[in-house]
Amino acid sequence: MHKSGLAGFIIDCKTEDLDGAAHFWAEALHLPISEQGLEPNPNYRHLAPGPGGLNIEVQKVDHPSRVHLDIESEDVPAEVRRLEKLGAKVVSKVETWVVMEAPTGHRFCVVRGRYKTTEDDGGGSP
């Protein structure tokens, strides 16, 4: 069985001022904006890791503003198949991730995981 789990939250913002949106959320969540070690992308601003190391990003979007979560997996296609069996539907495939919709209507993404090896953490958990 492949490993998968909560990667973090993405704050989707329908805005022309992504830097302003990122500043608001950074201040509101007490997490500084951090681009350290990440590839620059004009549609994303990364905040410092949240509680438990959760990834939190502010993303510029064309759809109404909302918050969605990312599920990370070491095997994206296998995780997508597993979630489809639970009733989720694929909405679209984007670069290396898949946008899905839960039976409840919530959108979420399945992304490549950043799992440690068993030797790294003593237990093989994300």
C-alpha positions as CSV (number, residue, x, y, z in Angstrom):
1,M,0.0,0.0,0.0
2,H,1.3,3.4,-0.8
3,K,1.6,6.2,1.8
4,S,-0.6,9.3,1.6
5,G,-1.8,11.9,4.0
6,L,-2.6,15.6,4.6
7,A,0.0,17.8,3.0
8,G,-1.5,21.2,3.9
9,F,-3.9,23.9,3.0
10,I,-4.1,26.1,-0.1
11,I,-5.8,29.5,0.3
12,D,-7.2,30.2,-3.2
13,C,-7.6,33.9,-3.8
14,K,-9.4,35.5,-6.7
15,T,-7.3,38.7,-6.7
16,E,-5.0,40.8,-8.7
17,D,-2.8,41.6,-5.6
18,L,-1.4,38.2,-4.6
19,D,1.4,39.8,-2.6
20,G,-1.3,41.7,-0.6
21,A,-3.3,38.6,-0.1
22,A,-0.2,36.7,1.1
23,H,0.7,39.5,3.5
24,F,-2.8,39.4,5.0
25,W,-2.7,35.6,5.5
26,A,0.8,35.6,6.8
27,E,-0.1,38.2,9.4
28,A,-3.4,36.5,10.2
29,L,-1.8,33.1,10.7
30,H,1.4,34.4,12.3
31,L,3.5,32.7,9.6
32,P,6.0,34.6,7.6
33,I,6.1,34.5,3.8
34,S,8.9,32.1,2.8
35,E,10.3,31.3,-0.6
36,Q,13.3,29.6,0.8
37,G,14.2,26.4,-1.2
38,L,11.1,26.7,-3.4
39,E,10.9,27.3,-7.2
40,P,9.5,30.7,-7.9
41,N,5.9,30.8,-9.3
42,P,4.0,34.0,-10.0
43,N,0.7,32.3,-8.9
44,Y,1.8,31.1,-5.4
45,R,3.2,32.6,-2.2
46,H,4.5,30.1,0.4
47,L,4.2,30.7,4.1
48,A,6.6,29.2,6.6
49,P,5.5,25.7,7.7
50,G,2.3,25.7,9.8
51,P,1.5,23.5,12.8
52,G,2.9,20.1,12.5
53,G,4.9,21.1,9.5
54,L,1.8,21.6,7.3
55,N,2.3,23.3,3.9
56,I,0.3,26.5,3.6
57,E,0.2,28.4,0.4
58,V,-1.6,31.4,-1.0
59,Q,-2.6,30.9,-4.6
60,K,-3.9,33.3,-7.2
61,V,-7.0,31.7,-9.0
62,D,-9.7,32.6,-11.5
63,H,-12.5,30.8,-9.6
64,P,-14.2,32.2,-6.4
65,S,-11.9,32.4,-3.3
66,R,-11.9,29.4,-1.1
67,V,-9.6,27.1,0.9
68,H,-8.8,23.6,-0.3
69,L,-6.5,20.9,1.1
70,D,-3.8,18.9,-0.6
71,I,-3.4,15.2,0.0
72,E,0.2,14.1,-0.7
73,S,1.0,10.6,-1.9
74,E,4.1,8.7,-2.9
75,D,2.0,7.3,-5.7
76,V,-0.5,9.9,-7.1
77,P,-2.2,7.5,-9.7
78,A,-2.8,4.9,-7.0
79,E,-4.1,7.4,-4.6
80,V,-6.5,8.8,-7.2
81,R,-7.8,5.3,-7.9
82,R,-8.3,4.7,-4.2
83,L,-10.2,8.0,-3.8
84,E,-12.3,7.3,-6.9
85,K,-13.4,4.0,-5.3
86,L,-14.5,6.1,-2.3
87,G,-16.7,8.3,-4.6
88,A,-14.4,11.2,-5.6
89,K,-14.2,12.3,-9.2
90,V,-11.2,13.6,-11.2
91,V,-11.8,17.2,-12.2
92,S,-8.5,17.9,-14.0
93,K,-4.8,16.9,-14.2
94,V,-2.4,19.8,-13.8
95,E,1.4,19.3,-14.2
96,T,2.2,16.7,-11.5
97,W,-1.0,16.8,-9.5
98,V,-4.7,15.9,-9.9
99,V,-7.7,18.1,-8.9
100,M,-10.5,16.0,-7.5
101,E,-14.0,16.6,-6.1
102,A,-15.3,14.7,-3.1
103,P,-18.8,13.3,-3.1
104,T,-19.6,16.3,-0.8
105,G,-18.7,18.8,-3.6
106,H,-15.4,19.9,-2.0
107,R,-12.4,20.3,-4.3
108,F,-9.0,19.0,-3.2
109,C,-5.7,18.1,-4.9
110,V,-3.6,14.9,-4.9
111,V,0.1,15.9,-5.0
112,R,3.4,14.1,-5.0
113,G,4.5,13.4,-1.5
114,R,7.7,14.4,0.3
115,Y,8.0,11.3,2.4
116,K,11.0,10.5,4.5
117,T,12.5,7.1,4.4
118,T,12.3,4.8,7.4
119,E,15.9,5.5,8.2
120,D,15.2,9.3,8.2
121,D,12.5,9.3,10.8
122,G,12.5,5.9,12.5
123,G,8.9,5.1,11.4
124,G,8.3,5.9,7.7
125,S,5.7,8.5,8.4
126,P,5.5,11.8,6.5
